[in-house]
Amino acid sequence: MRGTNSGTRRPWPPAALALLLCLTAVVIAGCGSGNATPGGAGDEGSTAATSTEADTGDTGEAPEVAIETSSPGFDAVRVFEEASPGVVTIRSIFGPGSAAEGSGFVVNDAGEIVTNAHVVTDESSGTRKPAEEVFVEFPEHNVVEAEIVGFDPFADVALLKVEPDGFELHPLKLGNDSTLEVGQPVAAIGSPFGEEQSLSVGVVSAINRSVKSLTQFQIVGAIQTDASINPGNSGGPLLDAGARVLGINQQIETSSGSNSGVGFAVPTSAIERSISQLRKTGTAEYAYIGVSSESLYPQLAEKLGLDTEFGGLIAEIVPGGPADKAGLEGGNEKLVFQGQPYRVGGDVILQVDGKDVVEVNDLAQLVSEHEPGDKVEVTILHDGKRKQVEVTLGKRPDTPGVG
């Protein structure tokens, strides 16, 4: 997505306008030469959903990332003035005639920059690969080459590193997405259609959404906003009133290929988890239980004669997966109820380690709080009786195996 700012631009390899990826009307909001394709619906927690520091010196120790909560009041001018120096434009070169452009933001003085994985990777060959070259342009027009430290396709997060010699960096602080409220004002800064340092404002439209990742799993806990997000905004920050980062602007829901007032951001809680792993190993791992489930509600429970009004109704079990090994059972019958199809007859997951499974994303979220290899106590409803089952969580594969 080529675009110009008010200054003179240096020549760059021609960046093809992004192929707007319309999968069930959801578009990755960023960049690309048509290279980044989100995964389909897969999950562990619903039939279409699952998941879910800074100063490196000579010692190799990662510097701390500041975390602060939101503050009242909203001054868009002040938010832009405070945050925009830390927002960058990212250009990725994938090969002759194949390039992409997106946004990102500085997270510390060591030169670490966060963006979306789909801004700096390409899966057109069938395997997701990093860009051959990545360049970062700062607001004062310094342009430097960046190293891809690692990328996490499950959360659509990438960590870059630049050498900050000769110019000053402006790190942004990470906010606390757990305190978000619907209606809270927010701002997005990025490079929509190549127009660098663009500001849009809006509100938090919803929280705890599930959105497409770059795998068959979903990102849970996403932030929905009506702040204008368009191709090129990918990787840029969604900010609170204190100019703190609440999330990475990641995708839009659209029928036209441009903003329709429904945008989504990966929350800071997911960003922190991702970059802490990427900093250490260049990759990210997630726990996996190996089920596909439907969120149970009172009328459906009554129809099925279940002694509960909430829980995750297991539709399918991944053969040989953690849940299968623990003896959990999936559905064996099909039912259409209130116009919706269900696979019924399986166990109902009521709790994970004593925490209720109520909302559609609860199971995925609870599993994502653990690491592969962790043992969890799962309370299920099996043949009308409650029982506790110990499940050893596995490592999430690139595809869920069910969906």
N, C-alpha and C positions, 0 to 999 in steps of 0.2 A: 504494500500500500504506500504508494509514493505520495508525498505531500511536501509543502514547503512552509517554513516559518517566516517571521518577518526579516530574518537575516539572510545572508548569502549562504547557500548550501554548497558543500563540496560535492564533487561527483561521486556517485556510488554505483555499484552494479545494479542494473535495473531490477527493482523488486516487483514481482508480479502481484497484481491486486488479488487479495485473498479469495480463494474459493470459499464461498459462504456455505458452511457445512450444515445442510438442513436434514437433520435426523430427528424425526418426530417434532419438527419445527423448532429444534434447539440448535443454535449456532455457537461454535467457539468464537469468542468475541475478538480474537486476535488476528493473527497475522497469517501469512503463510502464502505459499505458492500452491495452495491446495494440498499441502502435505499433511496437515494435522487432522486426523479423523477421530472423533471421540468414539468410545466403545458403545455397544448396545446395552440394553437393559439386562442387568444381571444382579445377583444379590445375595445377601445374608441378612435378612431382616424383613424384606418385603419382596414381592415378586418383581418389583422393578427398583429395588434399592438396597445398598449396603455400603458400608464403607468397604467413612468415613471418612549470635551470641557473640560475641563478636570480637575482639581484638586479637588477631593472631600475630603474636610477636615471635621472637627467636625461639621461645620456649615451646611453640606449637600449641599453646593453650588458647582456646577460643574465648574471645571477649564476651562480656555479658550483654544481653539484649534487654533494654529497659522495657518494663511492662507497666502501663498505667491504666487507670479506669477513665471512663468518659467524664466530661465536665458539662455543666448546663450552659445554655446559650449557644448561638450559632452565628458566626460572622464569616461568611464565605470568603471575603477579601482577606481576612487574617489567616484563615485556613490555607488559602492558596499561597500567601506570602511565606508562611512558615514551612509548608510541605513541598512546594514546587522545586526548590533547589535540590531536593533529594530524589526527584523523579527523573528518570532517564528514558531515552529512546533506544531500542535494541534492534539491530539489523543482523539477520542470520543468513549466511551463505551456504547453500546445500550442494552447489555444483553449478556448472555452466547454465545460465538462464534460470536458475532456481534460487529464489531468495524470499525472505519474509521479514516483516517488521512488526514490532510490538512495543510494549512499555515495560518498565521495571522500576525498582526503587532501592536505594542504598540502605543497608541495615546496620553498618558499622564503619568505623574509621579504618578498618583493615582492608577495605575495598570489596566487601561481599555485597552482592546485589541479588535480589530475589525477583523472579518473574514466573510466568507460566511455563511448564515443560513444553507445551505445544508451540511456544514461540521459538525455541531453540532445538527442536527435534523434528524428525521426519519419519513417517512410516510408509512412504510410498513403495518401498521395496518389499514390504510385508513384515519387516522387523524395524522397530523404532530405533533410529540412530541419531546421534547428536550432529549438529551442523558442523561443516568443515571449518568455518570461521564465524566468530561472533564479534560484532563491534558495538560499543556502547557510546552514545553521544550524550554528553552532559549539557545542562541548560546554558552554560557559558560557552558552549560549542567545542569544548575539548572532545576529541574522539579517540578512544583507545580500544585495543583488542582485549577481549575477555576470555578467560578460561572457563569452561563448563566444569564446575566441581562435581556435579551430579544432577540427576533429574529423577523425579518421582512421578511416574505416570498414573498412580492410583489417586494422588491428590492434585495432579497437574501443577506441580511446583518444581522449579529448577533453581539451583544456586550457582551463581557466577562469581568470578573473582577477577578484579582488575588491580594493577599496580598503581597506587594513588600518588606516585612521585610527581612533584611539581604542581599539584593543584589540590585545593581543599575539597573534602567530601562533606556532604550534609546528610548524615544518617537520619532516618525517620524512626520514631519510637513505635513499638507495637502496643496496641490497645488491648482491651479485654472483651472478646466477643460474647462471653457468658453473661454480661450485663446488658446486652442489647435489648431494646424494646421496639415493638412495631410503632412506627410514627416518628422515631428518632431521626433528626436530620443528618444527612451524610453528604460527602462530596467525593467525586471521582476525578482523578487527574491522569492524563495519558496522551497518547498520540492517535486519536481516531482518524482513520483514512490518511495517516501521515502528518496530520496537523498537530505538531508538537506543543506540549505544555497547554493542553486544552482542559478547561474546568467545566464540570457539570455538577449540578446539585439536585438533591431529591431527599427521599426519606427511606428508612428501612420499611419495605412493604411486607415482609414476612421473614421468619427465622426458621431454622431447622428444616430447610428444603433438601431434597436429594437431587443432584444434578449429574450429568454425564462426566466421567473421567476419560482418560485415554485408554482405559481397559474396559472389560465387560462389567466391572463393578462400578457402583455409584459413589460419589462424594457426598457424605451425609453432613448435616449441620450447616449447609450453605446459606448465605445471606441473600435474600431477594431485595432488589431496590428498583425504584423508578428513576434514579439518576441515569442520565443518558449514557449508555455504553454502546460502542460500535466497534467494528473491526479496527484493530490498532490499539484499542484500549487494553487488550489482554496483557496481564502482568503488572498493570498499574495499580496503585493503591486506592482502596475505598477508605475514606477518612472520617473520623468523628469530629466534634466541635473543637477538640483540643489538638487537631492535626495529627492524631495518632492513627495508625493503620489498623483497621478492623478486618480487612480481608484483601485478597487479590482479585481484581475484576477478571472474570474468567469466560463467561459466555452470556448470550442473550437468547431469549425465546422470540421467534419472529416467523412471519410468513412471507416477509418481503426481503429479508436479508439485511435489514438495518434495524435500528432501535425501535421497539414498539412499547417501551416503558416497562419491560420485564427483563431485568438483568440479574446476574448472579455473581457472587464473589465467594472464593474459598476463604473460610474464616481463619483468623490468626492462630487459633488453637491447633488447626491442622497444619498451618505453615510452620509453626514452631516445632512440632513433632517431626515434620518432614526435614527441615533444614538441619536439625540436630543430628539426624542420621546421615544426611548427605554430606555433612561436614566431616564425619568420621570415616565413611566407607564409600561415598559416592552413589549409594543406592538406599532404598527404603524398603523395609519389610513390615507386613501387617499380619495380625492374627486372623484366623479363619476357622469357622465352625462347620461350614459345609452344608448349609440348608437354604432352601428358598421358602419364604413364609408369607402369609397374609395377616394383616392386622385384624384381630377379632373385635367385633363390636356387639352391643347387647342383643340386637335383633337377630344377627347371624348366630350368636351363641344360643339363643332360644330356639332357633330353627334346628340347630344341630343337637339340642338337648344337652349342652355342656354346662357344668356347674361353675361357670366363671363368666364375667362380662368383658374381660380383657385378655390379652396374650397374643402370641405369635402362632398362628395356626400353620403347622409345617405342611407345606405342599409337596416338596421333594427333598430327598436326601442325596448328597453326592456319594456315590458308591466308593467305599474305602476311605471316606473323609472322616474327620473327627467325630461328627455326630453319629455317623454310621457305626464307627468303632465302639461308641458308647452305648449303642443299642436304641437310639431314637428312631422313630418311625415316621415316614411321610404318608401323604394321603393316597388312597387307593380307589377313590370314587370321584366322579365329576358331578358338580351341582351348579345350577344357575339360580341365583337368588337376587331379587331386586335388580334384575337385568345384568348382573355381573357373574362371570364364571369363577368357580372355586374348585380346587382339588381338596377333598375333605376325607376324614377318616384317620388322619394322622394325629400325632401328639400335638399338644399345645404347650409352648414354652411360656411359663408364667413369670419366671424370674431368672436373673443371672447374678449369682453371688448376693442374693437377697434384694436385688433392685428390680422393680416391676417392669415388665415389658407391656407398655400400654399403647404408645404412639407407633406409627408405621416404621419409624427409623430407630426405635429404641434398641432392638436386638443388635442391629449393626453397630450402633454407637457404643453399646456396652462391650461388645466383642473388641471393637477398635481401641478400647482403653487398655487392652492387654497386649502382651507380646507372644509371638509364636512359642509354643512349649509350655505356656502357663496352664495350670489346671484351674477350672472354674466349676462351681456347683450350680447346676441348672435344675430349677424346679419345673417339672412338667405335669401336665394332666394326661394320664395314660389309662385308657379304658375306664374313664370316669374317676380314677383315683390319682391323688397328688403323690408325687414321689421325687426324691432328689437323685440326680445322676451326676457323677463327676465326668467332665469332658476335658481332655487334653487338647488344647487348641493347636492347630497346625499353622503352617506358613501359607499365606494367601497366594494362589497361583495367578498367572496372568489372566486366566478366564475362570469363571466360577464353577463350570461343570454342569450347572443347572440354570434355568432361567425361564 
